[in-house]
Amino acid sequence: MIRINLVAEKRPVESGQSRFRLDESKKIALGGSLILLLAVAAAGWSYWSLAQQAEQVEREIELARVEEQRLIQVISEVRDFEARRGRLEQRVSLIEELRRGQTAPVHILDQVSRSIPDMVWLTKITQTGYDLNIEGNCLSLTELSDFVGALEHSRYFTRPVEIINSEVVPATTSSPEIIKFVVKAGFQMSGLKSATPAAAPAAKGGARG
């Protein structure tokens, strides 16, 4: 009878498997190598990511510089436009002022002539800008007061119209007694400014003085 020892046949197999086992020092070395590789890979990835971010930042900075140059040019053009507009506005204002200045003498003479009452005659009108010095003669202070009141109520002269001088010239054999006067008035175009109501009595008081 033949017997087979199965237990004895398994021993060589167990002895052969023990050859492929790693001792603890090799396991530690292998683990350290893997950790080192992972660290190197992580460092490489971080470096590459930072490089990409740096390139993106550089591109954004370059775009910002281009936009800055464009905005500087736009601001310069806006300033030039504002300067041109200011010069044009000054020219328009000057033209309007010249137009008013051209028509002012006509209005001045018209309004003064409309305001002259009877027994009053003028000898001289001096204009400085829109300020007038009107010199003339009258036979009484009543006519002078009426003349000043007419100038004020025309709304073309700013109130008060001042009597800055009045002088009585005695009568002679060839002429009656007259009053020489100088009136100061400020002319305003088209009567745009409203007159103040308390000026006429003051003018009459000045005439009596």
Buried (B, 14 or more C-beta within 10 A) or exposed (E): EEEEEEEEEEEEEEEEEEEEEEEEEEEEEEEEEEEEEEEEEEEEEEEEEEEEEEEEEEEEEEEEEEEEEEEEEEEEEEEEEEEEEEEEEEEEEEEEEEEEEEEBEEBBEEBBEEBBBEBBEBEEBEEEEBEBBBBBBBBBBEBBBBBBBBBBBBBBBBBBBBBEEBEEEEEEEEEEEBBBBBBBBBBBBEBEBEBEEEBBEBBBEBBEE
